[in-house]
Amino acid sequence: MTNPMSYAGKRVVVTGCYSGVGEALVHLLSDLGADEIIGLDIKEPTCPITRYIHCDMGDPDAIDAAAAEIGGPVHVLFNNAGIAANLGAINVMKVNVFGLVRLTQALSDHIPQGGAIINTASIAGMNWPAHQEEIMELLSIDDWDKQVAWAEEKPEIVADGYMFSKECVQILTMLRAKDLIKKKVRIASACPAPIDTPLLPDFRETMGEAMIDWTAHEATGEYVQPSEVANLLAYLGSDAASYISGTNVNIDGGFQGGVITGQIDFSTMPAA
């Protein structure tokens, strides 16, 4: 029986593969037999990619050039690159949303039937229903400069950029599913709780150390490990997840479930 988790014969693209989740994902995809792993990042990784393309996911020209160089086919696109709020709200929106959207659009026609687009979102985007109308408006804009202008004009919604950017990714995942499935291409996202990666100090700086620790405590008491998120991403991109699309899959130790069912003790939540 064929292993549905196998990536044998597949050509994949992973953004943000220098460290953390992206690095763990590349190692796993290599172990799963991926024929070609193309890595996009601003730093050249040492993990077992087969091809490196320098790409700033906040630069539309760099994204277009990378997409042209990649060509096709692309059996799975892993939109994993992301930055924290300490780099500025507009930069966060560029990398976490606009760059993701642009690369996805550029490579969509190169994804064959049975392929997938897998996004790394976050439980930080769980409040998307509060901003659904605004996010749908933003995602309807297909011009980079107009996207940036929209974000600059709405600081009360965008805030520091991070949570809103991940809300956008969650809605994008749901929004694109119906159109993509007509081509027999899937889209899904993984939504982790705080991850123990080199970016963790950035999140401690922007969200507050006490808030990050509280979130982990109210889940399993531990941070999510990069390999655990990589496992989920690889599953979502594989044939084992052939009927999964338009879904945001939490990997949060039950945190969001606890929030929804009233089991999280918000009286212990640190002040913002």
Sequence and secondary structure as in RCSB ss.txt:
>XXXX:A:sequence
MTNPMSYAGKRVVVTGCYSGVGEALVHLLSDLGADEIIGLDIKEPTCPITRYIHCDMGDPDAIDAAAAEIGGPVH
VLFNNAGIAANLGAINVMKVNVFGLVRLTQALSDHIPQGGAIINTASIAGMNWPAHQEEIMELLSIDDWDKQVAW
AEEKPEIVADGYMFSKECVQILTMLRAKDLIKKKVRIASACPAPIDTPLLPDFRETMGEAMIDWTAHEATGEYVQ
PSEVANLLAYLGSDAASYISGTNVNIDGGFQGGVITGQIDFSTMPAA
>XXXX:A:secstr
   TT  BT EEEEES SSHHHHHHHHHHHHTTBSEEEEEESS   SS SEEEE  TT HHHHHHHHHHH S  S
EEEE     GGG HHHHHIIIIIHHHHHHHHHHTT  TT EEEEE  GGGTTGGGGHHHHHHHHT   HHHHHHH
HHH HHHHTTSHHHHHHHHHHHHHHHHHHHHTTT EEEEEEESSB STTHHHHHHHH HHHHHHHHHHTTSS B 
HHHHHHHHHHHHSGGGTT  SEEEEESTTHHHHHHTT S GGGS   
